[in-house]
Amino acid sequence: MRRNSTRSYTPKRAGLVRSHVDVPESKMGLVIGKGGSRIQQISTRTGARLFTKREVRDRVFIEAETEEVMERAKQEVSRIVVSKTFPQATKTELTGNGVHEIQYVCIHAEYR
């Protein structure tokens, strides 16, 4: 007898921009928030759809209507990780030269 899966499935919609942000597994809870509250806030603020997959524990997936919305969502996720990794960093330091610089800092800080 086959059991129904409780996981929801959302088919890919044509015309969406898709990407992801690598997040250290130890920081994933900070990005998701209690009961998914923080990831929902990011989604509401940016207009992007953010989600995770159980089989990929160190990545936040993002779907958006435009590149601009996608970049805003990526920056918000990266900012959370950086601010919790480097609490003494200022807002200016967090924005830096964009998402790529923030991701680079996160990845290298995790291995120190």
Biopython code that builds the backbone (N, CA, C, O; Angstrom):
import numpy as np
from Bio.PDB.StructureBuilder import StructureBuilder

atoms = [
    (1, "MET", "N", (0.836, -1.181, 0.000)),
    (1, "MET", "CA", (0.000, 0.000, 0.000)),
    (1, "MET", "C", (0.880, 1.243, 0.000)),
    (1, "MET", "O", (1.810, 1.341, 0.800)),
    (2, "ARG", "N", (0.609, 2.156, -0.852)),
    (2, "ARG", "CA", (1.427, 3.355, -1.016)),
    (2, "ARG", "C", (0.885, 4.490, -0.154)),
    (2, "ARG", "O", (-0.309, 4.792, -0.180)),
    (3, "ARG", "N", (1.781, 5.114, 0.608)),
    (3, "ARG", "CA", (1.385, 6.247, 1.459)),
    (3, "ARG", "C", (1.510, 7.547, 0.697)),
    (3, "ARG", "O", (2.404, 7.712, -0.133)),
    (4, "ASN", "N", (0.623, 8.452, 0.980)),
    (4, "ASN", "CA", (0.702, 9.781, 0.373)),
    (4, "ASN", "C", (1.806, 10.581, 1.051)),
    (4, "ASN", "O", (1.960, 10.541, 2.272)),
    (5, "SER", "N", (2.545, 11.280, 0.271)),
    (5, "SER", "CA", (3.599, 12.120, 0.803)),
    (5, "SER", "C", (2.987, 13.383, 1.406)),
    (5, "SER", "O", (2.050, 13.956, 0.849)),
    (6, "THR", "N", (3.522, 13.808, 2.545)),
    (6, "THR", "CA", (3.025, 15.039, 3.167)),
    (6, "THR", "C", (3.752, 16.261, 2.623)),
    (6, "THR", "O", (3.354, 17.391, 2.905)),
    (7, "ARG", "N", (4.796, 16.055, 1.859)),
    (7, "ARG", "CA", (5.530, 17.182, 1.288)),
    (7, "ARG", "C", (4.716, 17.819, 0.171)),
    (7, "ARG", "O", (4.133, 17.126, -0.663)),
    (8, "SER", "N", (4.685, 19.133, 0.169)),
    (8, "SER", "CA", (3.952, 19.817, -0.888)),
    (8, "SER", "C", (4.830, 19.902, -2.137)),
    (8, "SER", "O", (6.058, 19.916, -2.057)),
    (9, "TYR", "N", (4.185, 19.957, -3.252)),
    (9, "TYR", "CA", (4.898, 20.048, -4.515)),
    (9, "TYR", "C", (4.353, 21.242, -5.276)),
    (9, "TYR", "O", (3.148, 21.354, -5.502)),
    (10, "THR", "N", (5.236, 22.116, -5.659)),
    (10, "THR", "CA", (4.849, 23.260, -6.469)),
    (10, "THR", "C", (5.585, 23.154, -7.790)),
    (10, "THR", "O", (6.813, 23.233, -7.812)),
    (11, "PRO", "N", (4.871, 22.976, -8.893)),
    (11, "PRO", "CA", (5.554, 22.861, -10.184)),
    (11, "PRO", "C", (6.260, 24.157, -10.545)),
    (11, "PRO", "O", (5.832, 25.240, -10.145)),
    (12, "LYS", "N", (7.340, 24.042, -11.301)),
    (12, "LYS", "CA", (8.070, 25.229, -11.740)),
    (12, "LYS", "C", (7.205, 26.034, -12.694)),
    (12, "LYS", "O", (6.560, 25.491, -13.591)),
    (13, "ARG", "N", (7.206, 27.342, -12.477)),
    (13, "ARG", "CA", (6.447, 28.223, -13.346)),
    (13, "ARG", "C", (7.385, 28.845, -14.367)),
    (13, "ARG", "O", (8.498, 29.256, -14.039)),
    (14, "ALA", "N", (6.927, 28.906, -15.594)),
    (14, "ALA", "CA", (7.735, 29.496, -16.660)),
    (14, "ALA", "C", (7.903, 30.986, -16.429)),
    (14, "ALA", "O", (7.009, 31.648, -15.904)),
    (15, "GLY", "N", (9.046, 31.504, -16.821)),
    (15, "GLY", "CA", (9.287, 32.935, -16.745)),
    (15, "GLY", "C", (9.853, 33.420, -15.420)),
    (15, "GLY", "O", (10.106, 34.615, -15.268)),
    (16, "LEU", "N", (10.059, 32.530, -14.460)),
    (16, "LEU", "CA", (10.635, 32.938, -13.180)),
    (16, "LEU", "C", (12.153, 32.859, -13.230)),
    (16, "LEU", "O", (12.724, 32.018, -13.925)),
    (17, "VAL", "N", (12.789, 33.737, -12.492)),
    (17, "VAL", "CA", (14.235, 33.710, -12.329)),
    (17, "VAL", "C", (14.501, 32.847, -11.094)),
    (17, "VAL", "O", (13.880, 33.045, -10.050)),
    (18, "ARG", "N", (15.422, 31.894, -11.216)),
    (18, "ARG", "CA", (15.714, 30.986, -10.103)),
    (18, "ARG", "C", (17.182, 31.070, -9.717)),
    (18, "ARG", "O", (18.064, 31.200, -10.566)),
    (19, "SER", "N", (17.420, 30.992, -8.418)),
    (19, "SER", "CA", (18.785, 30.998, -7.918)),
    (19, "SER", "C", (18.789, 30.398, -6.525)),
    (19, "SER", "O", (17.778, 29.872, -6.060)),
    (20, "HIS", "N", (19.933, 30.481, -5.864)),
    (20, "HIS", "CA", (20.029, 30.000, -4.489)),
    (20, "HIS", "C", (21.136, 30.752, -3.765)),
    (20, "HIS", "O", (21.993, 31.384, -4.384)),
    (21, "VAL", "N", (21.097, 30.669, -2.449)),
    (21, "VAL", "CA", (22.148, 31.226, -1.605)),
    (21, "VAL", "C", (22.652, 30.096, -0.729)),
    (21, "VAL", "O", (21.868, 29.431, -0.053)),
    (22, "ASP", "N", (23.954, 29.879, -0.739)),
    (22, "ASP", "CA", (24.551, 28.885, 0.144)),
    (22, "ASP", "C", (24.623, 29.464, 1.548)),
    (22, "ASP", "O", (25.138, 30.562, 1.755)),
    (23, "VAL", "N", (24.103, 28.714, 2.502)),
    (23, "VAL", "CA", (24.065, 29.144, 3.896)),
    (23, "VAL", "C", (24.694, 28.039, 4.734)),
    (23, "VAL", "O", (24.296, 26.881, 4.613)),
    (24, "PRO", "N", (25.666, 28.367, 5.582)),
    (24, "PRO", "CA", (26.227, 27.325, 6.446)),
    (24, "PRO", "C", (25.095, 26.664, 7.232)),
    (24, "PRO", "O", (24.206, 27.340, 7.749)),
    (25, "GLU", "N", (25.141, 25.339, 7.313)),
    (25, "GLU", "CA", (24.077, 24.597, 7.987)),
    (25, "GLU", "C", (23.839, 25.110, 9.406)),
    (25, "GLU", "O", (22.709, 25.112, 9.896)),
    (26, "SER", "N", (24.916, 25.543, 10.056)),
    (26, "SER", "CA", (24.801, 26.049, 11.427)),
    (26, "SER", "C", (24.029, 27.370, 11.510)),
    (26, "SER", "O", (23.583, 27.751, 12.592)),
    (27, "LYS", "N", (23.866, 28.067, 10.394)),
    (27, "LYS", "CA", (23.151, 29.356, 10.364)),
    (27, "LYS", "C", (21.769, 29.249, 9.725)),
    (27, "LYS", "O", (21.041, 30.241, 9.674)),
    (28, "MET", "N", (21.398, 28.080, 9.244)),
    (28, "MET", "CA", (20.136, 27.919, 8.527)),
    (28, "MET", "C", (18.929, 28.278, 9.397)),
    (28, "MET", "O", (17.968, 28.870, 8.904)),
    (29, "GLY", "N", (18.967, 27.932, 10.664)),
    (29, "GLY", "CA", (17.863, 28.265, 11.567)),
    (29, "GLY", "C", (17.651, 29.760, 11.698)),
    (29, "GLY", "O", (16.519, 30.214, 11.862)),
    (30, "LEU", "N", (18.728, 30.530, 11.629)),
    (30, "LEU", "CA", (18.625, 31.989, 11.699)),
    (30, "LEU", "C", (17.895, 32.550, 10.481)),
    (30, "LEU", "O", (17.132, 33.510, 10.586)),
    (31, "VAL", "N", (18.139, 31.943, 9.342)),
    (31, "VAL", "CA", (17.507, 32.403, 8.106)),
    (31, "VAL", "C", (16.032, 31.996, 8.073)),
    (31, "VAL", "O", (15.177, 32.783, 7.665)),
    (32, "ILE", "N", (15.739, 30.781, 8.497)),
    (32, "ILE", "CA", (14.358, 30.281, 8.458)),
    (32, "ILE", "C", (13.506, 30.938, 9.535)),
    (32, "ILE", "O", (12.374, 31.340, 9.268)),
    (33, "GLY", "N", (14.037, 31.050, 10.750)),
    (33, "GLY", "CA", (13.276, 31.629, 11.859)),
    (33, "GLY", "C", (12.321, 30.634, 12.479)),
    (33, "GLY", "O", (12.101, 29.550, 11.938)),
    (34, "LYS", "N", (11.761, 31.000, 13.602)),
    (34, "LYS", "CA", (10.842, 30.117, 14.323)),
    (34, "LYS", "C", (9.581, 29.887, 13.493)),
    (34, "LYS", "O", (8.865, 30.827, 13.148)),
    (35, "GLY", "N", (9.329, 28.636, 13.185)),
    (35, "GLY", "CA", (8.146, 28.301, 12.387)),
    (35, "GLY", "C", (8.176, 28.870, 10.978)),
    (35, "GLY", "O", (7.129, 28.985, 10.339)),
    (36, "GLY", "N", (9.360, 29.230, 10.477)),
    (36, "GLY", "CA", (9.489, 29.801, 9.139)),
    (36, "GLY", "C", (9.179, 31.290, 9.073)),
    (36, "GLY", "O", (8.984, 31.843, 7.991)),
    (37, "SER", "N", (9.133, 31.941, 10.246)),
    (37, "SER", "CA", (8.725, 33.351, 10.279)),
    (37, "SER", "C", (9.685, 34.275, 9.538)),
    (37, "SER", "O", (9.240, 35.162, 8.810)),
    (38, "ARG", "N", (10.982, 34.089, 9.708)),
    (38, "ARG", "CA", (11.933, 35.012, 9.077)),
    (38, "ARG", "C", (11.952, 34.840, 7.561)),
    (38, "ARG", "O", (12.005, 35.829, 6.831)),
    (39, "ILE", "N", (11.911, 33.613, 7.085)),
    (39, "ILE", "CA", (11.937, 33.392, 5.638)),
    (39, "ILE", "C", (10.649, 33.934, 5.005)),
    (39, "ILE", "O", (10.668, 34.397, 3.865)),
    (40, "GLN", "N", (9.533, 33.879, 5.743)),
    (40, "GLN", "CA", (8.279, 34.459, 5.256)),
    (40, "GLN", "C", (8.367, 35.980, 5.207)),
    (40, "GLN", "O", (7.861, 36.599, 4.271)),
    (41, "GLN", "N", (9.006, 36.592, 6.210)),
    (41, "GLN", "CA", (9.180, 38.043, 6.213)),
    (41, "GLN", "C", (9.995, 38.493, 5.008)),
    (41, "GLN", "O", (9.659, 39.480, 4.355)),
    (42, "ILE", "N", (11.060, 37.767, 4.722)),
    (42, "ILE", "CA", (11.895, 38.109, 3.562)),
    (42, "ILE", "C", (11.063, 38.005, 2.286)),
    (42, "ILE", "O", (11.134, 38.875, 1.418)),
    (43, "SER", "N", (10.291, 36.955, 2.182)),
    (43, "SER", "CA", (9.443, 36.745, 1.010)),
    (43, "SER", "C", (8.441, 37.887, 0.851)),
    (43, "SER", "O", (8.234, 38.388, -0.255)),
    (44, "THR", "N", (7.827, 38.293, 1.946)),
    (44, "THR", "CA", (6.850, 39.377, 1.908)),
    (44, "THR", "C", (7.502, 40.704, 1.524)),
    (44, "THR", "O", (6.962, 41.453, 0.710)),
    (45, "ARG", "N", (8.669, 40.992, 2.116)),
    (45, "ARG", "CA", (9.361, 42.256, 1.824)),
    (45, "ARG", "C", (9.866, 42.342, 0.396)),
    (45, "ARG", "O", (9.796, 43.400, -0.228)),
    (46, "THR", "N", (10.375, 41.233, -0.123)),
    (46, "THR", "CA", (11.021, 41.275, -1.437)),
    (46, "THR", "C", (10.106, 40.891, -2.592)),
    (46, "THR", "O", (10.320, 41.324, -3.724)),
    (47, "GLY", "N", (9.095, 40.084, -2.315)),
    (47, "GLY", "CA", (8.230, 39.592, -3.394)),
    (47, "GLY", "C", (8.737, 38.312, -4.027)),
    (47, "GLY", "O", (8.146, 37.825, -4.991)),
    (48, "ALA", "N", (9.817, 37.759, -3.506)),
    (48, "ALA", "CA", (10.382, 36.512, -4.031)),
    (48, "ALA", "C", (9.832, 35.327, -3.234)),
    (48, "ALA", "O", (9.371, 35.493, -2.105)),
    (49, "ARG", "N", (9.882, 34.150, -3.818)),
    (49, "ARG", "CA", (9.517, 32.922, -3.115)),
    (49, "ARG", "C", (10.805, 32.268, -2.637)),
    (49, "ARG", "O", (11.673, 31.933, -3.443)),
    (50, "LEU", "N", (10.928, 32.085, -1.322)),
    (50, "LEU", "CA", (12.103, 31.457, -0.736)),
    (50, "LEU", "C", (11.687, 30.124, -0.135)),
    (50, "LEU", "O", (10.628, 30.016, 0.484)),
    (51, "PHE", "N", (12.524, 29.108, -0.321)),
    (51, "PHE", "CA", (12.213, 27.810, 0.232)),
    (51, "PHE", "C", (13.484, 26.991, 0.409)),
    (51, "PHE", "O", (14.529, 27.296, -0.166)),
    (52, "THR", "N", (13.370, 25.953, 1.213)),
    (52, "THR", "CA", (14.476, 25.029, 1.433)),
    (52, "THR", "C", (14.027, 23.635, 1.023)),
    (52, "THR", "O", (12.840, 23.383, 0.820)),
    (53, "LYS", "N", (14.988, 22.746, 0.906)),
    (53, "LYS", "CA", (14.702, 21.339, 0.604)),
    (53, "LYS", "C", (15.384, 20.490, 1.667)),
    (53, "LYS", "O", (16.527, 20.754, 2.041)),
    (54, "ARG", "N", (14.698, 19.495, 2.140)),
    (54, "ARG", "CA", (15.259, 18.633, 3.192)),
    (54, "ARG", "C", (16.560, 17.968, 2.779)),
    (54, "ARG", "O", (17.463, 17.807, 3.600)),
    (55, "GLU", "N", (16.661, 17.585, 1.531)),
    (55, "GLU", "CA", (17.861, 16.874, 1.078)),
    (55, "GLU", "C", (19.058, 17.795, 0.843)),
    (55, "GLU", "O", (20.178, 17.312, 0.672)),
    (56, "VAL", "N", (18.842, 19.107, 0.833)),
    (56, "VAL", "CA", (19.926, 20.084, 0.659)),
    (56, "VAL", "C", (19.863, 21.018, 1.862)),
    (56, "VAL", "O", (19.106, 21.989, 1.859)),
    (57, "ARG", "N", (20.651, 20.728, 2.885)),
    (57, "ARG", "CA", (20.522, 21.428, 4.161)),
    (57, "ARG", "C", (21.292, 22.738, 4.254)),
    (57, "ARG", "O", (21.181, 23.438, 5.261)),
    (58, "ASP", "N", (22.065, 23.086, 3.241)),
    (58, "ASP", "CA", (22.885, 24.293, 3.328)),
    (58, "ASP", "C", (22.599, 25.271, 2.194)),
    (58, "ASP", "O", (23.506, 25.940, 1.698)),
    (59, "ARG", "N", (21.343, 25.349, 1.790)),
    (59, "ARG", "CA", (21.018, 26.195, 0.648)),
    (59, "ARG", "C", (19.582, 26.712, 0.771)),
    (59, "ARG", "O", (18.673, 25.966, 1.132)),
    (60, "VAL", "N", (19.393, 27.987, 0.468)),
    (60, "VAL", "CA", (18.060, 28.579, 0.379)),
    (60, "VAL", "C", (17.794, 28.831, -1.098)),
    (60, "VAL", "O", (18.583, 29.497, -1.768)),
    (61, "PHE", "N", (16.704, 28.309, -1.599)),
    (61, "PHE", "CA", (16.330, 28.461, -2.999)),
    (61, "PHE", "C", (15.405, 29.658, -3.137)),
    (61, "PHE", "O", (14.590, 29.940, -2.259)),
    (62, "ILE", "N", (15.547, 30.359, -4.265)),
    (62, "ILE", "CA", (14.774, 31.580, -4.483)),
    (62, "ILE", "C", (14.208, 31.575, -5.895)),
    (62, "ILE", "O", (14.907, 31.254, -6.856)),
    (63, "GLU", "N", (12.935, 31.935, -6.008)),
    (63, "GLU", "CA", (12.286, 32.154, -7.300)),
    (63, "GLU", "C", (11.706, 33.557, -7.283)),
    (63, "GLU", "O", (11.114, 33.977, -6.289)),
    (64, "ALA", "N", (11.873, 34.280, -8.380)),
    (64, "ALA", "CA", (11.385, 35.656, -8.441)),
    (64, "ALA", "C", (10.945, 36.000, -9.850)),
    (64, "ALA", "O", (11.320, 35.343, -10.821)),
    (65, "GLU", "N", (10.148, 37.038, -9.936)),
    (65, "GLU", "CA", (9.659, 37.516, -11.232)),
    (65, "GLU", "C", (10.745, 38.245, -12.022)),
    (65, "GLU", "O", (10.765, 38.190, -13.252)),
    (66, "THR", "N", (11.660, 38.937, -11.302)),
    (66, "THR", "CA", (12.698, 39.722, -11.971)),
    (66, "THR", "C", (14.051, 39.507, -11.294)),
    (66, "THR", "O", (14.122, 39.016, -10.167)),
    (67, "GLU", "N", (15.106, 39.876, -11.987)),
    (67, "GLU", "CA", (16.459, 39.806, -11.432)),
    (67, "GLU", "C", (16.601, 40.723, -10.217)),
    (67, "GLU", "O", (17.274, 40.377, -9.246)),
    (68, "GLU", "N", (15.970, 41.883, -10.277)),
    (68, "GLU", "CA", (16.056, 42.845, -9.174)),
    (68, "GLU", "C", (15.467, 42.262, -7.882)),
    (68, "GLU", "O", (16.059, 42.390, -6.811)),
    (69, "VAL", "N", (14.322, 41.634, -7.993)),
    (69, "VAL", "CA", (13.691, 41.003, -6.831)),
    (69, "VAL", "C", (14.578, 39.874, -6.315)),
    (69, "VAL", "O", (14.738, 39.698, -5.107)),
    (70, "MET", "N", (15.153, 39.113, -7.243)),
    (70, "MET", "CA", (16.042, 38.008, -6.874)),
    (70, "MET", "C", (17.239, 38.533, -6.076)),
    (70, "MET", "O", (17.580, 37.973, -5.034)),
    (71, "GLU", "N", (17.869, 39.587, -6.551)),
    (71, "GLU", "CA", (19.040, 40.141, -5.871)),
    (71, "GLU", "C", (18.694, 40.686, -4.490)),
    (71, "GLU", "O", (19.469, 40.533, -3.546)),
    (72, "ARG", "N", (17.528, 41.323, -4.373)),
    (72, "ARG", "CA", (17.103, 41.828, -3.058)),
    (72, "ARG", "C", (16.951, 40.686, -2.062)),
    (72, "ARG", "O", (17.390, 40.795, -0.917)),
    (73, "ALA", "N", (16.331, 39.594, -2.494)),
    (73, "ALA", "CA", (16.137, 38.441, -1.609)),
    (73, "ALA", "C", (17.479, 37.812, -1.234)),
    (73, "ALA", "O", (17.689, 37.442, -0.079)),
    (74, "LYS", "N", (18.380, 37.691, -2.196)),
    (74, "LYS", "CA", (19.708, 37.122, -1.917)),
    (74, "LYS", "C", (20.462, 37.988, -0.916)),
    (74, "LYS", "O", (21.121, 37.471, -0.014)),
    (75, "GLN", "N", (20.366, 39.305, -1.075)),
    (75, "GLN", "CA", (21.048, 40.209, -0.154)),
    (75, "GLN", "C", (20.491, 40.102, 1.254)),
    (75, "GLN", "O", (21.251, 40.135, 2.222)),
    (76, "GLU", "N", (19.174, 39.973, 1.386)),
    (76, "GLU", "CA", (18.583, 39.853, 2.723)),
    (76, "GLU", "C", (19.032, 38.572, 3.418)),
    (76, "GLU", "O", (19.364, 38.594, 4.603)),
    (77, "VAL", "N", (19.044, 37.465, 2.696)),
    (77, "VAL", "CA", (19.494, 36.193, 3.280)),
    (77, "VAL", "C", (20.961, 36.311, 3.682)),
    (77, "VAL", "O", (21.334, 35.934, 4.793)),
    (78, "SER", "N", (21.782, 36.827, 2.794)),
    (78, "SER", "CA", (23.215, 36.966, 3.082)),
    (78, "SER", "C", (23.459, 37.908, 4.247)),
    (78, "SER", "O", (24.351, 37.666, 5.060)),
    (79, "ARG", "N", (22.688, 38.967, 4.340)),
    (79, "ARG", "CA", (22.854, 39.928, 5.426)),
    (79, "ARG", "C", (22.577, 39.277, 6.783)),
    (79, "ARG", "O", (23.274, 39.564, 7.756)),
    (80, "ILE", "N", (21.579, 38.415, 6.859)),
    (80, "ILE", "CA", (21.276, 37.713, 8.109)),
    (80, "ILE", "C", (22.460, 36.858, 8.531)),
    (80, "ILE", "O", (22.866, 36.878, 9.693)),
    (81, "VAL", "N", (23.010, 36.112, 7.591)),
    (81, "VAL", "CA", (24.134, 35.223, 7.906)),
    (81, "VAL", "C", (25.346, 36.027, 8.354)),
    (81, "VAL", "O", (25.992, 35.681, 9.344)),
    (82, "VAL", "N", (25.657, 37.099, 7.629)),
    (82, "VAL", "CA", (26.833, 37.901, 7.968)),
    (82, "VAL", "C", (26.646, 38.603, 9.307)),
    (82, "VAL", "O", (27.573, 38.636, 10.116)),
    (83, "SER", "N", (25.467, 39.165, 9.557)),
    (83, "SER", "CA", (25.268, 39.897, 10.805)),
    (83, "SER", "C", (25.336, 38.984, 12.020)),
    (83, "SER", "O", (25.729, 39.427, 13.099)),
    (84, "LYS", "N", (24.961, 37.723, 11.867)),
    (84, "LYS", "CA", (25.039, 36.775, 12.985)),
    (84, "LYS", "C", (26.445, 36.184, 13.101)),
    (84, "LYS", "O", (26.852, 35.762, 14.184)),
    (85, "THR", "N", (27.181, 36.151, 12.001)),
    (85, "THR", "CA", (28.557, 35.643, 12.022)),
    (85, "THR", "C", (29.509, 36.715, 12.534)),
    (85, "THR", "O", (30.440, 36.422, 13.285)),
    (86, "PHE", "N", (29.269, 37.970, 12.118)),
    (86, "PHE", "CA", (30.105, 39.094, 12.508)),
    (86, "PHE", "C", (29.224, 40.170, 13.144)),
    (86, "PHE", "O", (28.934, 41.171, 12.490)),
    (87, "PRO", "N", (28.787, 40.001, 14.397)),
    (87, "PRO", "CA", (27.859, 40.962, 15.000)),
    (87, "PRO", "C", (28.413, 42.374, 15.110)),
    (87, "PRO", "O", (27.639, 43.324, 15.221)),
    (88, "GLN", "N", (29.740, 42.539, 15.082)),
    (88, "GLN", "CA", (30.339, 43.863, 15.195)),
    (88, "GLN", "C", (30.354, 44.609, 13.862)),
    (88, "GLN", "O", (30.705, 45.788, 13.835)),
    (89, "ALA", "N", (29.984, 43.962, 12.760)),
    (89, "ALA", "CA", (30.021, 44.600, 11.439)),
    (89, "ALA", "C", (28.947, 45.677, 11.338)),
    (89, "ALA", "O", (27.843, 45.528, 11.862)),
    (90, "THR", "N", (29.290, 46.749, 10.664)),
    (90, "THR", "CA", (28.327, 47.839, 10.480)),
    (90, "THR", "C", (27.483, 47.568, 9.244)),
    (90, "THR", "O", (27.796, 46.681, 8.450)),
    (91, "LYS", "N", (26.415, 48.336, 9.087)),
    (91, "LYS", "CA", (25.542, 48.177, 7.928)),
    (91, "LYS", "C", (26.318, 48.407, 6.631)),
    (91, "LYS", "O", (26.105, 47.701, 5.646)),
    (92, "THR", "N", (27.212, 49.387, 6.629)),
    (92, "THR", "CA", (28.012, 49.672, 5.432)),
    (92, "THR", "C", (28.874, 48.473, 5.066)),
    (92, "THR", "O", (28.984, 48.111, 3.894)),
    (93, "GLU", "N", (29.482, 47.864, 6.069)),
    (93, "GLU", "CA", (30.323, 46.702, 5.802)),
    (93, "GLU", "C", (29.488, 45.536, 5.276)),
    (93, "GLU", "O", (29.971, 44.747, 4.464)),
    (94, "LEU", "N", (28.252, 45.423, 5.729)),
    (94, "LEU", "CA", (27.408, 44.318, 5.293)),
    (94, "LEU", "C", (26.971, 44.460, 3.849)),
    (94, "LEU", "O", (26.820, 43.458, 3.151)),
    (95, "THR", "N", (26.764, 45.691, 3.386)),
    (95, "THR", "CA", (26.330, 45.864, 2.010)),
    (95, "THR", "C", (27.501, 45.701, 1.047)),
    (95, "THR", "O", (27.334, 45.143, -0.037)),
    (96, "GLY", "N", (28.661, 46.173, 1.420)),
    (96, "GLY", "CA", (29.870, 45.955, 0.622)),
    (96, "GLY", "C", (29.649, 46.144, -0.861)),
    (96, "GLY", "O", (28.986, 47.088, -1.291)),
    (97, "ASN", "N", (30.215, 45.229, -1.642)),
    (97, "ASN", "CA", (30.069, 45.284, -3.098)),
    (97, "ASN", "C", (29.001, 44.312, -3.582)),
    (97, "ASN", "O", (29.058, 43.857, -4.725)),
    (98, "GLY", "N", (28.055, 43.994, -2.760)),
    (98, "GLY", "CA", (26.949, 43.142, -3.186)),
    (98, "GLY", "C", (26.992, 41.756, -2.582)),
    (98, "GLY", "O", (27.803, 41.460, -1.705)),
    (99, "VAL", "N", (26.122, 40.934, -3.062)),
    (99, "VAL", "CA", (25.920, 39.595, -2.522)),
    (99, "VAL", "C", (27.164, 38.729, -2.636)),
    (99, "VAL", "O", (27.468, 37.975, -1.712)),
    (100, "HIS", "N", (27.886, 38.816, -3.736)),
    (100, "HIS", "CA", (29.034, 37.938, -3.932)),
    (100, "HIS", "C", (30.097, 38.145, -2.860)),
    (100, "HIS", "O", (30.685, 37.180, -2.373)),
    (101, "GLU", "N", (30.344, 39.380, -2.496)),
    (101, "GLU", "CA", (31.320, 39.671, -1.446)),
    (101, "GLU", "C", (30.837, 39.123, -0.107)),
    (101, "GLU", "O", (31.620, 38.552, 0.651)),
    (102, "ILE", "N", (29.558, 39.295, 0.182)),
    (102, "ILE", "CA", (29.006, 38.793, 1.440)),
    (102, "ILE", "C", (29.106, 37.279, 1.486)),
    (102, "ILE", "O", (29.485, 36.723, 2.516)),
    (103, "GLN", "N", (28.778, 36.603, 0.403)),
    (103, "GLN", "CA", (28.864, 35.147, 0.371)),
    (103, "GLN", "C", (30.313, 34.698, 0.568)),
    (103, "GLN", "O", (30.569, 33.722, 1.274)),
    (104, "TYR", "N", (31.251, 35.398, -0.047)),
    (104, "TYR", "CA", (32.660, 35.055, 0.099)),
    (104, "TYR", "C", (33.084, 35.142, 1.564)),
    (104, "TYR", "O", (33.776, 34.259, 2.070)),
    (105, "VAL", "N", (32.668, 36.206, 2.234)),
    (105, "VAL", "CA", (32.998, 36.380, 3.649)),
    (105, "VAL", "C", (32.394, 35.258, 4.478)),
    (105, "VAL", "O", (33.054, 34.715, 5.364)),
    (106, "CYS", "N", (31.148, 34.908, 4.200)),
    (106, "CYS", "CA", (30.473, 33.844, 4.959)),
    (106, "CYS", "C", (31.180, 32.509, 4.799)),
    (106, "CYS", "O", (31.415, 31.800, 5.777)),
    (107, "ILE", "N", (31.511, 32.176, 3.584)),
    (107, "ILE", "CA", (32.138, 30.885, 3.313)),
    (107, "ILE", "C", (33.495, 30.806, 4.008)),
    (107, "ILE", "O", (33.802, 29.798, 4.644)),
    (108, "HIS", "N", (34.301, 31.842, 3.897)),
    (108, "HIS", "CA", (35.633, 31.801, 4.483)),
    (108, "HIS", "C", (35.614, 31.906, 6.002)),
    (108, "HIS", "O", (36.496, 31.368, 6.672)),
    (109, "ALA", "N", (34.630, 32.583, 6.543)),
    (109, "ALA", "CA", (34.527, 32.684, 8.008)),
    (109, "ALA", "C", (34.172, 31.333, 8.601)),
    (109, "ALA", "O", (34.618, 31.008, 9.701)),
    (110, "GLU", "N", (33.397, 30.556, 7.909)),
    (110, "GLU", "CA", (32.958, 29.246, 8.399)),
    (110, "GLU", "C", (34.135, 28.284, 8.536)),
    (110, "GLU", "O", (34.103, 27.388, 9.379)),
    (111, "TYR", "N", (35.160, 28.456, 7.729)),
    (111, "TYR", "CA", (36.304, 27.544, 7.737)),
    (111, "TYR", "C", (37.455, 28.008, 8.601)),
    (111, "TYR", "O", (38.484, 27.336, 8.650)),
    (112, "ARG", "N", (37.322, 29.128, 9.282)),
    (112, "ARG", "CA", (38.407, 29.632, 10.136)),
    (112, "ARG", "C", (38.335, 29.045, 11.509)),
    (112, "ARG", "O", (39.169, 29.358, 12.359)),
]
sb = StructureBuilder()
sb.init_structure("model")
sb.init_model(0)
sb.init_chain("A")
sb.init_seg("    ")
for serial, (resi, resn, name, xyz) in enumerate(atoms, 1):
    if name == "N":
        sb.init_residue(resn, " ", resi, " ")
    sb.init_atom(name, np.array(xyz, "f"), 0.0, 1.0, " ", f" {name:<3s}", serial, name[0])
structure = sb.get_structure()
